[in-house]
Amino acid sequence: MIVAIIFLFQTQGIVFVVWLLVLLPPLIMIPLLISRLFGLIRSDYTVSRDFLVVQWGNRLVKIPIQSIEWVRSFDSLGLEMKAPRFFRSGVVRGLISSRELGWVEYLADDVQRSLFIATPERVYAISPVRMMAFSHALSEAIESGSLLPAEAVSIEPETIFTRLWQNPSARLLLLSLIGGNLALLIIVQLMLGNVNAMAVFSQQGVITPVSLQLLPFWTIFLAIIDLFLGMFLYRRRTYQLAAYLLWGAGAVLPAMLALSIALVS
């Protein structure tokens, strides 16, 4: 990825645009992979006489032993289980709907190595390292029964990214900010590869090739500042309007620059 990015910045014109479009999907996936890896590192399953505790990243589930209806391995289910998209092995995290089992929440590292635990609310799929020993300990806890009445606990902290994505206005502004800067970068690179357009710029002496090439990177730098400063302000309801104005300005700026380049050319 690093070599590909270095090669990207050594190209211009249509070659740059093609390489950029090729690199975008893996670049978008990197934050998701980092969050999944964080969950995998902080994963833990604990069995006691009262609770089955499942920890996966910031997700915490405490299942009372008496509420467990059944426990099955993947092979004993005899079903072709669906899994979250793109992650069937390695880091399997997500909530899906199954026709046979209802809601199934995966907190596991492999679908085929998962242990399915049914509760009245949903089925949890986990993947302990020592499957047989864990299953035996869980069976003993269920047979022994809980000594005290226990209530289920389900904690999934809401991140700032979740709040932004669930807000239609914020989502539209952020997508416009990212899409506008990306479009400006592509437009500038296509113009750099256009000999006729660069000849017009040279004759007019308004924009040099170097300044034109640096223009989208300055707007991207400003967009990053707008993005994170807006996220900081958005966390407080009284400052959310200021966050919207920042994101809106970050979305309008590349459109105005693209229009000015088109008028000059």
C-alpha positions as CSV (number, residue, x, y, z in Angstrom):
1,M,0.0,0.0,0.0
2,I,2.8,2.4,0.9
3,V,4.6,1.7,-2.4
4,A,1.4,2.2,-4.3
5,I,0.8,5.6,-2.6
6,I,4.4,6.7,-3.4
7,F,3.8,5.6,-7.1
8,L,0.5,7.5,-7.1
9,F,2.1,10.8,-6.2
10,Q,4.7,10.3,-9.0
11,T,2.0,10.2,-11.7
12,Q,-0.2,12.8,-13.3
13,G,-3.3,13.0,-15.5
14,I,-5.4,9.9,-16.2
15,V,-2.8,7.5,-14.7
16,F,-3.2,9.3,-11.4
17,V,-7.0,9.1,-11.5
18,V,-6.9,5.4,-12.4
19,W,-4.5,4.6,-9.5
20,L,-6.5,6.7,-7.1
21,L,-9.7,4.8,-7.9
22,V,-7.9,1.5,-7.5
23,L,-6.5,2.6,-4.1
24,L,-9.6,4.1,-2.6
25,P,-11.4,0.9,-1.6
26,P,-8.5,-0.5,0.5
27,L,-7.9,3.0,2.0
28,I,-11.5,3.1,3.0
29,M,-11.3,-0.3,4.6
30,I,-8.2,0.5,6.7
31,P,-10.1,2.2,9.5
32,L,-12.7,-0.6,9.6
33,L,-9.9,-3.2,9.8
34,I,-8.2,-1.3,12.6
35,S,-11.5,-1.2,14.6
36,R,-12.0,-4.9,14.0
37,L,-8.4,-5.7,15.1
38,F,-9.0,-3.6,18.3
39,G,-12.1,-5.7,19.1
40,L,-10.2,-8.9,18.5
41,I,-7.3,-7.9,20.8
42,R,-9.8,-6.9,23.5
43,S,-11.9,-10.1,23.2
44,D,-12.6,-12.3,26.2
45,Y,-15.2,-14.9,27.2
46,T,-15.8,-15.7,30.9
47,V,-18.1,-18.3,32.4
48,S,-19.2,-18.2,36.1
49,R,-22.1,-19.7,37.9
50,D,-24.3,-16.6,37.3
51,F,-23.1,-15.1,34.1
52,L,-21.6,-15.7,30.7
53,V,-19.6,-12.5,30.0
54,V,-18.6,-11.6,26.5
55,Q,-16.2,-8.7,25.9
56,W,-15.4,-7.6,22.3
57,G,-13.7,-4.2,22.0
58,N,-16.1,-1.8,23.7
59,R,-19.0,-4.2,23.4
60,L,-19.9,-5.9,26.6
61,V,-22.6,-8.6,27.1
62,K,-23.5,-10.2,30.4
63,I,-25.8,-13.1,29.8
64,P,-27.5,-14.7,32.9
65,I,-26.9,-18.4,32.9
66,Q,-30.6,-19.2,33.6
67,S,-31.5,-17.3,30.4
68,I,-29.4,-19.5,28.1
69,E,-31.9,-21.7,26.1
70,W,-29.4,-23.9,24.2
71,V,-25.7,-24.1,23.1
72,R,-24.7,-25.5,19.7
73,S,-21.5,-25.7,17.7
74,F,-21.6,-24.7,14.0
75,D,-21.5,-28.4,12.9
76,S,-24.3,-29.4,15.2
77,L,-26.6,-26.6,13.9
78,G,-26.8,-28.2,10.4
79,L,-27.5,-24.7,8.9
80,E,-25.7,-22.6,6.3
81,M,-25.2,-19.6,8.5
82,K,-24.9,-16.1,7.0
83,A,-22.1,-13.9,8.3
84,P,-21.4,-10.1,8.2
85,R,-20.3,-9.0,4.7
86,F,-16.6,-9.4,3.8
87,F,-15.7,-11.0,7.2
88,R,-16.4,-14.7,7.3
89,S,-13.1,-15.5,9.0
90,G,-10.5,-13.5,10.9
91,V,-12.7,-10.9,12.6
92,V,-16.4,-11.6,12.5
93,R,-18.4,-8.8,14.1
94,G,-21.9,-7.8,13.3
95,L,-25.7,-8.4,13.7
96,I,-27.6,-10.3,11.0
97,S,-31.1,-11.8,10.6
98,S,-31.4,-15.5,10.2
99,R,-34.7,-17.1,9.1
100,E,-34.2,-20.1,11.4
101,L,-32.6,-18.4,14.4
102,G,-33.8,-14.8,14.3
103,W,-31.2,-12.2,15.2
104,V,-27.6,-13.5,15.4
105,E,-24.8,-11.3,16.8
106,Y,-21.3,-12.4,15.9
107,L,-18.5,-11.7,18.3
108,A,-16.1,-14.3,16.9
109,D,-13.1,-14.8,14.7
110,D,-14.4,-17.6,12.5
111,V,-18.0,-18.6,11.5
112,Q,-17.2,-22.3,11.2
113,R,-15.5,-22.3,14.6
114,S,-18.3,-20.5,16.4
115,L,-20.3,-21.6,19.4
116,F,-23.9,-20.4,19.1
117,I,-25.6,-19.5,22.4
118,A,-29.4,-18.8,22.3
119,T,-31.1,-16.4,24.6
120,P,-34.7,-15.0,24.4
121,E,-33.5,-11.8,22.8
122,R,-31.0,-13.2,20.2
123,V,-28.4,-15.8,19.4
124,Y,-24.7,-15.0,20.2
125,A,-21.9,-16.5,18.1
126,I,-18.6,-16.6,19.9
127,S,-15.3,-18.5,19.2
128,P,-13.4,-19.5,22.3
129,V,-9.8,-20.8,21.7
130,R,-10.4,-24.0,23.7
131,M,-13.8,-24.8,22.3
132,M,-14.3,-28.2,24.2
133,A,-13.2,-26.9,27.6
134,F,-15.3,-23.8,27.2
135,S,-18.4,-25.8,26.2
136,H,-17.9,-28.1,29.2
137,A,-17.5,-25.2,31.6
138,L,-20.6,-23.6,30.2
139,S,-22.6,-26.8,30.4
140,E,-21.6,-27.3,34.1
141,A,-22.7,-23.7,34.9
142,I,-26.1,-24.3,33.3
143,E,-26.6,-27.6,35.1
144,S,-25.5,-26.1,38.4
145,G,-27.9,-23.1,38.1
146,S,-27.5,-19.6,39.3
147,L,-27.5,-18.9,43.0
148,L,-28.8,-15.3,42.7
149,P,-31.3,-13.7,40.4
150,A,-29.3,-11.9,37.6
151,E,-30.3,-9.4,35.0
152,A,-28.8,-9.3,31.5
153,V,-26.4,-6.4,30.6
154,S,-25.8,-5.3,27.1
155,I,-23.4,-2.3,26.6
156,E,-22.4,-1.0,23.2
157,P,-21.0,2.6,23.5
158,E,-22.2,4.9,20.7
159,T,-19.3,6.4,18.9
160,I,-19.2,9.9,17.3
161,F,-19.1,8.2,13.9
162,T,-22.3,6.3,14.6
163,R,-24.1,9.5,15.7
164,L,-22.9,11.3,12.6
165,W,-24.0,8.5,10.2
166,Q,-27.4,8.3,11.8
167,N,-28.0,12.1,11.4
168,P,-29.1,12.7,7.7
169,S,-27.9,16.3,7.7
170,A,-24.5,15.5,9.1
171,R,-24.1,12.5,6.8
172,L,-25.0,14.6,3.7
173,L,-22.5,17.3,4.6
174,L,-19.7,14.9,5.3
175,L,-20.2,13.0,2.1
176,S,-20.4,16.3,0.2
177,L,-17.1,17.4,1.9
178,I,-15.3,14.2,1.0
179,G,-16.8,13.8,-2.4
180,G,-16.2,17.5,-3.4
181,N,-12.5,17.4,-2.5
182,L,-12.0,14.1,-4.2
183,A,-13.7,15.4,-7.4
184,L,-11.5,18.5,-7.3
185,L,-8.4,16.3,-7.1
186,I,-9.6,14.2,-10.1
187,I,-10.4,17.4,-12.1
188,V,-7.0,19.0,-11.5
189,Q,-5.2,15.8,-12.4
190,L,-7.1,15.4,-15.6
191,M,-6.3,19.1,-16.5
192,L,-2.6,18.5,-15.7
193,G,-2.7,15.7,-18.3
194,N,-4.5,17.9,-20.8
195,V,-1.8,19.6,-22.9
196,N,-4.2,22.2,-24.4
197,A,-5.5,23.3,-21.0
198,M,-2.0,23.7,-19.6
199,A,-1.0,25.7,-22.7
200,V,-3.9,28.1,-22.1
201,F,-2.8,28.5,-18.4
202,S,0.8,29.2,-19.5
203,Q,-0.3,31.9,-22.0
204,Q,-2.5,33.6,-19.5
205,G,0.0,33.4,-16.7
206,V,-2.8,33.0,-14.1
207,I,-2.1,29.5,-12.7
208,T,1.2,27.7,-12.9
209,P,1.3,23.8,-13.2
210,V,2.9,23.6,-9.7
211,S,0.2,25.8,-8.0
212,L,-2.5,23.9,-9.8
213,Q,-1.1,20.6,-8.7
214,L,-0.9,21.8,-5.0
215,L,-4.4,23.3,-5.0
216,P,-6.4,20.2,-4.2
217,F,-3.9,19.1,-1.5
218,W,-4.4,22.5,0.3
219,T,-8.2,22.0,0.1
220,I,-7.9,18.4,1.4
221,F,-5.7,19.7,4.3
222,L,-8.3,22.3,5.1
223,A,-11.1,19.7,4.8
224,I,-9.3,17.5,7.3
225,I,-9.2,20.4,9.8
226,D,-12.9,21.1,9.1
227,L,-13.8,17.5,9.6
228,F,-12.1,16.9,13.0
229,L,-12.9,20.4,14.4
230,G,-16.5,19.9,13.3
231,M,-16.6,16.5,15.0
232,F,-15.2,18.1,18.2
233,L,-17.9,20.8,18.1
234,Y,-20.7,18.3,17.2
235,R,-20.4,16.5,20.5
236,R,-22.1,19.4,22.2
237,R,-25.6,20.2,21.1
238,T,-25.1,24.0,21.4
239,Y,-22.2,23.9,18.9
240,Q,-23.7,21.6,16.3
241,L,-24.7,24.5,14.1
242,A,-21.0,25.6,14.0
243,A,-20.0,22.1,13.0
244,Y,-22.6,22.1,10.1
245,L,-21.1,25.5,8.9
246,L,-17.6,24.1,9.0
247,W,-18.5,21.0,7.0
248,G,-20.6,23.1,4.6
249,A,-17.7,25.4,4.0
250,G,-15.4,22.4,3.4
251,A,-17.9,21.1,0.8
252,V,-18.4,24.5,-1.0
253,L,-14.7,25.4,-1.3
254,P,-13.7,22.7,-3.8
255,A,-16.8,23.4,-5.9
256,M,-15.9,27.1,-6.0
257,L,-12.3,26.3,-6.9
258,A,-13.4,23.9,-9.7
259,L,-15.7,26.6,-11.1
260,S,-12.9,29.2,-11.0
261,I,-10.5,26.9,-12.8
262,A,-13.2,26.2,-15.5
263,L,-13.7,29.9,-16.0
264,V,-10.0,30.6,-16.3
265,S,-9.5,27.8,-18.8
